[in-house]
Amino acid sequence: MSTKRSDSTIDERLRKREYIIDIKRRKRVKRSEEKEVFDEVFNKSTTILIYDLMNKGIIKDFYGAIASGKESKIFYATDIKNRELAVKIYLNLNREFRRSMSQYIEGDPRFLKVPKRSWDLIQLWAKKEFVNLQNLSNVGLRVPTPYHLERNVLVMEFIGKEGKGALLLKESKLSVHDYTEVYDKVLNFMIVAARSAHLVHGDLGEYNIMLYEGTPVFFDVSQAVSIEHPLAGQLFKRDFENVKKYFENKGVNVTSLNRFIEQTGGLGFDVT
């Protein structure tokens, strides 16, 4: 091995060691939000898993939290190709939220049963989002590209540039003309998702759509269900009405659900 390559290997090992030291340092911080985030997310197994992903070259540099929800925390990172990443780490959940998750799994023919153990349920939920992102991306819909899944950690495309995330639809200020164009694209997403990916988002709205380079990007699809799920029609109708209400308030000339179904020639499952 050449001296140059040896030095590079040593530098890489030192960088990863510094990462682990930094995680431990942050866990010792006695202040507020940063400590709370790290205590909640970085238990021993998750810390080791992130370290393993760095060893595999899937993650190169790992930075701070960029988003937080009931089920997960999302962190900004980069890989060895310098692609910007969003790393979603799914959390241990309380009993009430586990019950809520179960309704999106039970009846979905892709999953035989709901795991009883909390850890197994978290991993299945992560897998569900990864598969849903793959299916939506494969039919040409704009979602964050999923790169890798390991246990409760999902690595995907970061939507934004240089660490600055794209604005949510909720945060965007557009003209009525532009809102109308986005509305049409959202309805198209719903049609293509149902017909081609055989999925219903299940929680579609202004908080789960980003606008990036003039295009809506749809995310948070862990709850998305197969059109064969017994709640698929109900969830599609709820999504439609949520979208309709938001854009109607923005001055867009919206359509009714019945007219929408007639114009599209049906979706292949009952939404009435």
C-alpha positions as a Markdown table, in Angstrom:
| # | Residue | x | y | z |
|---|---|---|---|---|
| 1 | Met | 0.0 | 0.0 | 0.0 |
| 2 | Ser | 1.3 | 3.4 | -0.9 |
| 3 | Thr | 2.0 | 6.0 | 1.8 |
| 4 | Lys | -0.6 | 8.3 | 0.2 |
| 5 | Arg | -3.3 | 5.6 | 0.4 |
| 6 | Ser | -2.3 | 4.7 | 3.9 |
| 7 | Asp | -2.6 | 8.3 | 5.1 |
| 8 | Ser | -6.0 | 8.5 | 3.4 |
| 9 | Thr | -7.2 | 5.3 | 5.3 |
| 10 | Ile | -5.9 | 6.7 | 8.6 |
| 11 | Asp | -7.7 | 10.0 | 8.0 |
| 12 | Glu | -10.9 | 8.2 | 7.2 |
| 13 | Arg | -10.7 | 6.1 | 10.4 |
| 14 | Leu | -10.0 | 9.2 | 12.5 |
| 15 | Arg | -12.9 | 11.0 | 10.9 |
| 16 | Lys | -15.3 | 8.2 | 11.8 |
| 17 | Arg | -13.8 | 8.0 | 15.3 |
| 18 | Glu | -14.4 | 11.8 | 15.7 |
| 19 | Tyr | -18.0 | 11.2 | 14.7 |
| 20 | Ile | -18.5 | 8.7 | 17.5 |
| 21 | Ile | -16.8 | 11.0 | 20.0 |
| 22 | Asp | -19.0 | 13.9 | 18.8 |
| 23 | Ile | -22.1 | 11.9 | 19.3 |
| 24 | Lys | -21.0 | 11.0 | 22.8 |
| 25 | Arg | -20.1 | 14.7 | 23.5 |
| 26 | Arg | -23.5 | 15.9 | 22.4 |
| 27 | Lys | -25.2 | 13.3 | 24.6 |
| 28 | Arg | -23.3 | 14.9 | 27.5 |
| 29 | Val | -24.5 | 18.4 | 26.7 |
| 30 | Lys | -26.8 | 19.5 | 29.4 |
| 31 | Arg | -28.7 | 22.0 | 27.4 |
| 32 | Ser | -32.2 | 21.8 | 25.9 |
| 33 | Glu | -33.2 | 20.7 | 22.5 |
| 34 | Glu | -29.9 | 19.2 | 21.2 |
| 35 | Lys | -29.6 | 17.0 | 24.2 |
| 36 | Glu | -33.2 | 15.9 | 24.0 |
| 37 | Val | -32.9 | 15.0 | 20.3 |
| 38 | Phe | -29.7 | 13.0 | 20.8 |
| 39 | Asp | -31.0 | 11.2 | 23.9 |
| 40 | Glu | -34.2 | 10.2 | 22.0 |
| 41 | Val | -32.5 | 9.1 | 18.8 |
| 42 | Phe | -29.0 | 7.9 | 19.4 |
| 43 | Asn | -29.2 | 4.9 | 21.6 |
| 44 | Lys | -26.4 | 2.4 | 21.3 |
| 45 | Ser | -27.8 | 0.3 | 18.5 |
| 46 | Thr | -28.6 | 3.4 | 16.3 |
| 47 | Thr | -25.2 | 5.0 | 16.9 |
| 48 | Ile | -23.5 | 1.8 | 15.8 |
| 49 | Leu | -25.8 | 1.5 | 12.8 |
| 50 | Ile | -24.9 | 5.0 | 11.6 |
| 51 | Tyr | -21.3 | 4.2 | 12.1 |
| 52 | Asp | -21.7 | 1.0 | 10.0 |
| 53 | Leu | -23.3 | 3.1 | 7.2 |
| 54 | Met | -20.3 | 5.3 | 7.3 |
| 55 | Asn | -18.0 | 2.3 | 7.1 |
| 56 | Lys | -19.9 | 1.1 | 4.0 |
| 57 | Gly | -19.6 | 4.6 | 2.4 |
| 58 | Ile | -23.4 | 5.1 | 2.3 |
| 59 | Ile | -22.9 | 8.1 | 4.6 |
| 60 | Lys | -19.8 | 10.2 | 4.6 |
| 61 | Asp | -20.6 | 13.2 | 6.9 |
| 62 | Phe | -23.4 | 13.4 | 9.3 |
| 63 | Tyr | -24.8 | 16.7 | 10.5 |
| 64 | Gly | -27.7 | 18.1 | 12.6 |
| 65 | Ala | -31.4 | 17.5 | 12.8 |
| 66 | Ile | -33.5 | 19.2 | 10.1 |
| 67 | Ala | -37.0 | 17.9 | 10.9 |
| 68 | Ser | -38.8 | 16.2 | 13.7 |
| 69 | Gly | -42.1 | 14.4 | 14.0 |
| 70 | Lys | -43.9 | 11.9 | 16.3 |
| 71 | Glu | -42.4 | 8.9 | 14.5 |
| 72 | Ser | -39.0 | 10.0 | 13.5 |
| 73 | Lys | -36.2 | 12.6 | 13.4 |
| 74 | Ile | -34.5 | 13.6 | 10.1 |
| 75 | Phe | -30.9 | 14.5 | 9.8 |
| 76 | Tyr | -28.8 | 16.2 | 7.1 |
| 77 | Ala | -25.8 | 14.2 | 5.7 |
| 78 | Thr | -23.7 | 13.7 | 2.6 |
| 79 | Asp | -22.3 | 10.6 | 1.0 |
| 80 | Ile | -19.0 | 9.8 | -0.7 |
| 81 | Lys | -20.3 | 11.2 | -4.0 |
| 82 | Asn | -21.1 | 14.5 | -2.1 |
| 83 | Arg | -24.8 | 13.9 | -2.7 |
| 84 | Glu | -26.9 | 15.6 | -0.1 |
| 85 | Leu | -28.9 | 13.2 | 2.0 |
| 86 | Ala | -31.8 | 13.1 | 4.4 |
| 87 | Val | -31.4 | 10.4 | 7.0 |
| 88 | Lys | -34.7 | 9.5 | 8.6 |
| 89 | Ile | -34.4 | 7.7 | 11.9 |
| 90 | Tyr | -37.6 | 6.1 | 13.2 |
| 91 | Leu | -38.2 | 6.2 | 16.9 |
| 92 | Asn | -39.5 | 4.0 | 19.6 |
| 93 | Leu | -43.2 | 4.8 | 19.8 |
| 94 | Asn | -45.8 | 5.0 | 22.5 |
| 95 | Arg | -48.7 | 2.6 | 22.6 |
| 96 | Glu | -51.3 | 5.1 | 21.1 |
| 97 | Phe | -49.1 | 5.9 | 18.1 |
| 98 | Arg | -48.4 | 2.2 | 17.5 |
| 99 | Arg | -52.2 | 1.6 | 17.4 |
| 100 | Ser | -52.5 | 4.4 | 14.8 |
| 101 | Met | -49.7 | 2.8 | 12.7 |
| 102 | Ser | -51.4 | -0.6 | 12.8 |
| 103 | Gln | -54.5 | 0.6 | 10.9 |
| 104 | Tyr | -52.3 | 1.4 | 7.9 |
| 105 | Ile | -50.7 | -2.1 | 7.9 |
| 106 | Glu | -53.6 | -4.3 | 8.7 |
| 107 | Gly | -55.5 | -5.2 | 5.5 |
| 108 | Asp | -52.6 | -4.2 | 3.3 |
| 109 | Pro | -51.9 | -7.3 | 1.2 |
| 110 | Arg | -48.2 | -6.5 | 1.1 |
| 111 | Phe | -47.9 | -7.2 | 4.9 |
| 112 | Leu | -49.2 | -10.3 | 6.4 |
| 113 | Lys | -49.5 | -9.2 | 10.0 |
| 114 | Val | -48.8 | -6.4 | 12.4 |
| 115 | Pro | -45.8 | -7.2 | 14.6 |
| 116 | Lys | -46.4 | -7.3 | 18.3 |
| 117 | Arg | -43.0 | -6.2 | 19.4 |
| 118 | Ser | -42.4 | -2.4 | 19.2 |
| 119 | Trp | -39.0 | -2.7 | 17.6 |
| 120 | Asp | -40.3 | -5.0 | 14.8 |
| 121 | Leu | -43.2 | -2.6 | 14.1 |
| 122 | Ile | -40.8 | 0.3 | 13.8 |
| 123 | Gln | -38.6 | -1.6 | 11.3 |
| 124 | Leu | -41.7 | -2.6 | 9.3 |
| 125 | Trp | -42.9 | 1.0 | 9.2 |
| 126 | Ala | -39.5 | 2.1 | 7.9 |
| 127 | Lys | -39.6 | -0.7 | 5.3 |
| 128 | Lys | -43.1 | 0.4 | 4.3 |
| 129 | Glu | -41.9 | 3.9 | 3.6 |
| 130 | Phe | -38.9 | 2.8 | 1.7 |
| 131 | Val | -41.0 | 0.5 | -0.5 |
| 132 | Asn | -43.7 | 3.2 | -1.0 |
| 133 | Leu | -41.0 | 5.7 | -2.1 |
| 134 | Gln | -39.6 | 3.1 | -4.5 |
| 135 | Asn | -43.0 | 2.4 | -6.0 |
| 136 | Leu | -43.9 | 6.0 | -6.5 |
| 137 | Ser | -40.5 | 6.9 | -7.9 |
| 138 | Asn | -40.6 | 3.9 | -10.3 |
| 139 | Val | -43.8 | 5.3 | -12.0 |
| 140 | Gly | -42.2 | 8.7 | -12.5 |
| 141 | Leu | -43.6 | 10.6 | -9.5 |
| 142 | Arg | -41.5 | 13.2 | -7.7 |
| 143 | Val | -40.7 | 11.9 | -4.3 |
| 144 | Pro | -37.3 | 11.9 | -2.5 |
| 145 | Thr | -35.3 | 9.1 | -4.1 |
| 146 | Pro | -34.7 | 6.3 | -1.6 |
| 147 | Tyr | -31.1 | 5.1 | -1.5 |
| 148 | His | -30.8 | 2.7 | 1.4 |
| 149 | Leu | -32.7 | 1.2 | 4.3 |
| 150 | Glu | -31.2 | -0.6 | 7.3 |
| 151 | Arg | -33.4 | -1.5 | 10.2 |
| 152 | Asn | -34.8 | 1.8 | 11.5 |
| 153 | Val | -32.7 | 4.1 | 9.3 |
| 154 | Leu | -33.8 | 5.3 | 5.9 |
| 155 | Val | -31.3 | 7.2 | 3.7 |
| 156 | Met | -32.8 | 9.2 | 0.9 |
| 157 | Glu | -32.4 | 12.2 | -1.3 |
| 158 | Phe | -32.3 | 15.6 | 0.4 |
| 159 | Ile | -34.8 | 18.0 | -1.2 |
| 160 | Gly | -33.0 | 21.3 | -1.2 |
| 161 | Lys | -29.5 | 22.7 | -1.8 |
| 162 | Glu | -26.4 | 23.1 | 0.4 |
| 163 | Gly | -28.2 | 22.0 | 3.5 |
| 164 | Lys | -31.2 | 24.4 | 3.0 |
| 165 | Gly | -34.4 | 22.4 | 2.6 |
| 166 | Ala | -37.1 | 23.3 | 0.1 |
| 167 | Leu | -40.1 | 25.2 | 1.3 |
| 168 | Leu | -43.3 | 23.3 | 2.3 |
| 169 | Leu | -46.3 | 24.2 | 0.2 |
| 170 | Lys | -47.7 | 25.6 | 3.4 |
| 171 | Glu | -44.8 | 28.1 | 3.6 |
| 172 | Ser | -44.9 | 29.1 | -0.1 |
| 173 | Lys | -46.3 | 32.4 | -1.4 |
| 174 | Leu | -47.7 | 32.0 | -4.9 |
| 175 | Ser | -50.0 | 33.7 | -7.4 |
| 176 | Val | -53.4 | 32.1 | -8.0 |
| 177 | His | -52.1 | 31.0 | -11.4 |
| 178 | Asp | -49.2 | 29.2 | -9.8 |
| 179 | Tyr | -51.3 | 27.7 | -7.1 |
| 180 | Thr | -53.6 | 26.4 | -9.9 |
| 181 | Glu | -50.7 | 24.7 | -11.6 |
| 182 | Val | -49.6 | 23.1 | -8.4 |
| 183 | Tyr | -53.1 | 21.9 | -7.7 |
| 184 | Asp | -53.3 | 20.2 | -11.1 |
| 185 | Lys | -50.0 | 18.5 | -10.4 |
| 186 | Val | -51.2 | 17.3 | -7.0 |
| 187 | Leu | -54.3 | 15.8 | -8.6 |
| 188 | Asn | -52.1 | 14.1 | -11.2 |
| 189 | Phe | -50.0 | 12.7 | -8.4 |
| 190 | Met | -53.1 | 11.2 | -6.8 |
| 191 | Ile | -54.2 | 9.6 | -10.1 |
| 192 | Val | -50.8 | 8.2 | -11.1 |
| 193 | Ala | -50.1 | 7.0 | -7.6 |
| 194 | Ala | -53.4 | 5.1 | -7.5 |
| 195 | Arg | -53.4 | 3.7 | -11.1 |
| 196 | Ser | -49.7 | 3.0 | -11.6 |
| 197 | Ala | -48.1 | 2.6 | -8.2 |
| 198 | His | -51.4 | 1.2 | -6.7 |
| 199 | Leu | -51.0 | 3.5 | -3.7 |
| 200 | Val | -53.0 | 6.0 | -1.8 |
| 201 | His | -50.9 | 8.6 | 0.1 |
| 202 | Gly | -53.2 | 8.7 | 3.1 |
| 203 | Asp | -52.0 | 12.0 | 4.6 |
| 204 | Leu | -51.7 | 14.3 | 1.7 |
| 205 | Gly | -51.8 | 18.1 | 2.3 |
| 206 | Glu | -49.8 | 21.3 | 2.4 |
| 207 | Tyr | -47.5 | 20.0 | 5.1 |
| 208 | Asn | -46.4 | 16.9 | 3.1 |
| 209 | Ile | -45.6 | 18.6 | -0.2 |
| 210 | Met | -42.5 | 20.6 | -0.8 |
| 211 | Leu | -41.9 | 23.0 | -3.7 |
| 212 | Tyr | -38.5 | 22.6 | -5.3 |
| 213 | Glu | -37.4 | 24.2 | -8.5 |
| 214 | Gly | -41.0 | 24.9 | -9.4 |
| 215 | Thr | -42.1 | 21.3 | -8.9 |
| 216 | Pro | -44.1 | 19.7 | -6.0 |
| 217 | Val | -42.2 | 17.0 | -4.2 |
| 218 | Phe | -44.3 | 14.5 | -2.2 |
| 219 | Phe | -43.0 | 13.0 | 1.0 |
| 220 | Asp | -44.0 | 11.4 | 4.3 |
| 221 | Val | -45.4 | 8.3 | 2.6 |
| 222 | Ser | -44.9 | 5.7 | 5.5 |
| 223 | Gln | -48.7 | 5.6 | 6.0 |
| 224 | Ala | -49.5 | 5.2 | 2.2 |
| 225 | Val | -51.6 | 2.1 | 1.6 |
| 226 | Ser | -52.3 | -0.3 | -1.3 |
| 227 | Ile | -55.5 | 0.4 | -3.2 |
| 228 | Glu | -56.6 | -3.1 | -2.0 |
| 229 | His | -56.5 | -1.9 | 1.6 |
| 230 | Pro | -60.0 | -1.7 | 3.1 |
| 231 | Leu | -59.5 | 2.0 | 4.0 |
| 232 | Ala | -58.0 | 3.0 | 0.6 |
| 233 | Gly | -61.2 | 4.7 | -0.6 |
| 234 | Gln | -61.8 | 6.5 | 2.6 |
| 235 | Leu | -58.2 | 7.7 | 2.7 |
| 236 | Phe | -58.2 | 8.8 | -0.9 |
| 237 | Lys | -61.4 | 10.8 | -0.3 |
| 238 | Arg | -59.8 | 12.4 | 2.8 |
| 239 | Asp | -56.7 | 13.3 | 0.8 |
| 240 | Phe | -58.8 | 14.8 | -2.0 |
| 241 | Glu | -60.9 | 16.9 | 0.4 |
| 242 | Asn | -57.9 | 18.2 | 2.3 |
| 243 | Val | -56.2 | 19.2 | -1.0 |
| 244 | Lys | -59.4 | 20.8 | -2.3 |
| 245 | Lys | -59.9 | 22.8 | 0.9 |
| 246 | Tyr | -56.4 | 24.2 | 0.9 |
| 247 | Phe | -56.3 | 25.3 | -2.8 |
| 248 | Glu | -59.9 | 26.6 | -2.6 |
| 249 | Asn | -58.7 | 28.9 | 0.1 |
| 250 | Lys | -56.0 | 30.1 | -2.2 |
| 251 | Gly | -58.5 | 31.2 | -4.8 |
| 252 | Val | -58.1 | 28.2 | -7.1 |
| 253 | Asn | -61.2 | 27.0 | -9.1 |
| 254 | Val | -61.3 | 23.4 | -7.6 |
| 255 | Thr | -63.3 | 20.4 | -8.7 |
| 256 | Ser | -65.6 | 18.0 | -6.8 |
| 257 | Leu | -64.6 | 14.4 | -6.1 |
| 258 | Asn | -67.4 | 13.0 | -8.3 |
| 259 | Arg | -66.5 | 15.2 | -11.2 |
| 260 | Phe | -62.8 | 14.3 | -10.7 |
| 261 | Ile | -63.6 | 10.6 | -10.8 |
| 262 | Glu | -65.8 | 11.0 | -13.9 |
| 263 | Gln | -63.1 | 13.0 | -15.7 |
| 264 | Thr | -60.4 | 10.5 | -14.9 |
| 265 | Gly | -62.6 | 7.5 | -15.9 |
| 266 | Gly | -62.4 | 5.9 | -12.5 |
| 267 | Leu | -59.5 | 4.8 | -10.3 |
| 268 | Gly | -60.2 | 1.1 | -10.1 |
| 269 | Phe | -61.5 | 1.1 | -6.5 |
| 270 | Asp | -64.4 | 2.7 | -4.7 |
| 271 | Val | -63.9 | 6.1 | -3.2 |
| 272 | Thr | -67.5 | 7.2 | -2.7 |
